[in-house]
Amino acid sequence: MSPRRQHPTRPRTRPGGAPRALLALLAALGLALALPPGAAAPADDDHDHPAADTAHEAPAAAHAEGAGHDHDEENPLAMDAERRRALGIVDEAVGPQPLADMVQAPAEVVVNTYRSAVVTPRIPAQVVARHARLGERVTAGARLVTLSSVDMARAQADLMEADREWRRVRKLGRQAVSDKRYVAAQLARQLALAAVRAYGMSEAEVQRLLAAGDARLATGRFDLLSPRAGTVIRDDFTLGELIEPGRPLFEVTDESTLWVEARLRPEQAATVTVGGTARVSRDGEHWLPGRVIQIHHRVDEATRTLPVRIAVENPGDRLHPGDYVEALVPVSPVQARIAVPEQAVVLLQGSPTVFVVEGEAIHPRPVETGRTVAGQVEIVAGLAAGERVVTRGAFLLKSLLLKSQMGEGHAH
C-alpha cells in the first residue's frame, strides 16, 4: 500500500470574520474620518489639562479688565480745548441768525467802480517808461508810467518864464512897478502853473522844476500817478506808443470789496429789499456773505431780467471781476432764528444731531431742524441761544462715538 499524501494545514476562520489587527485598523480609520479637520483625538479622562484650564481663564480675565476700562471712560468725547484744537474741532456760540426765503440766480462779479480809478493822459504823449504792471498792488501816489509830450514841454517852459518874471516883480514890490504889471505877472504865473497841473504834472514835479530853475529841465516828461491804492487790472499799452488824450492806460481797483450783479425776474426783484443779507458762491458749497446795495431800474432788453447789485467782502482775493457765480438773494422779510452751519448737523440713529460743548465734555444732542438757507440750518427745537456747538469736526466726533459704541458691544 502506498503511503497517504498529507496536505498543508490552513488556518481556520469563521465565515465573515477578520483578524483582530484588521479590525483595529478599520476602527482607527473610521474615527479619524469622523473627526473635524484639526481636531485632536479624545484623550483619556484621567489625564490633567492645565493648558485648557488656563485658556478658559484668560478670556474671563480679559473681559473683566475690559469692563473696568469701559467703566472708566463713560464719555468717549471728553477732551480739553487743546485736544480739540489738535483735532481741528471748532465750536461757536449759537444765536439768532437772519433767515429769509431766498432765490438763487446767476450772477457776475464786476468792478466796484466806487473804489476804482482809470488813469489817462490829458494831452497827446508818448510812453517813455513803465513803472507798474498788471496784477501788481500799488499805493496812492505811486508812479505808474512816464510820458513825454511836446505840449507839456511848452507848458513847462511857459511856467519857468512866468515864475521868473513873477519873482522879479514881487521883489521890486508895488512901489516900483505899476499895479497892472504886478497883477499881470501874478496871473501869468498862476495860469502857467494851472496848465502844467492840468496836463498831468504832480505838485512834487512842479516844485522840483521851479526849484531847479534850469530851462534844460523843460523836457516835456512827466509821470502819471495812481490816484488810489489797489490792484492794477488793466495796463494795455506798449513802450514808445503814442497815446491820445483820454485813452485808459491803467485801471486800479480796490478788490477788498467787489460788486456782484445778480439777474432776477422783475417780479422777484420787486420783493428784494436794499440792505438785505445775500450770499455768493463760486462752487455751490462755500458761500461768502454780501449785502444788497442797489436795485437797477432798467430791465435788460436781451434777458428781460433786472440786475440786483450785491456788495461782497473779498477776503483772500477769492473773487475777481468777470467771474460767474451763483447768488442767493432774500425775497421775503428777514426773520431771526437760531441757526447753525450745515456741517454742524449729523445724523445719529436717524435723527438730526449736534454736538454741544460743556466745559471739557462734548455731548450729542438731537435737535429739530427747519429750513436750510445758504448753508445755515434753522434749529426749531433742541438748542438755546448762547450754547456752544461744534461747527467744524462734527463728522469726526460722530466717528469716534460710533467706534466707542462698537467697542462696547464687542466687549459684552
Secondary structure, 3 states (H helix, E strand, C coil): CCCCCCCCCCCCCCCCCCCHHHHHHHHHHHHHHHCCCCCCCCCCCCCCCHHHHHHHHHHHHHHHHHHHHHHHCCCCCCCCHHHHHHCCCEEEECEEEEECCEEEEEEEEECCHHHEEEECCCCCEEEEEECCCCCCEECCCCEEEEEECHHHHHHHHHHHHHHHHHHHHHHHCCCCCCHHHHHHHHHHHHHHHHHHHHHCCCHHHHHHHHHHCCHHHCCCEEEEECCCCEEEEECCCCCCCEECCCCCCEEEECCCEEEEEEEECHHHHCCCCCCCEEEEECCCCCEEEEEEEEECCCCCCCCCCEEEEEEEECHHHCCCCCCEEEEEEECCCCEEEEEEEHHHCEEECCEEEEEEEECCEEEEEECEEEEEECCEEEEEECCCCCCEEEEECHHHHHHHHHHHHHHHHHHC
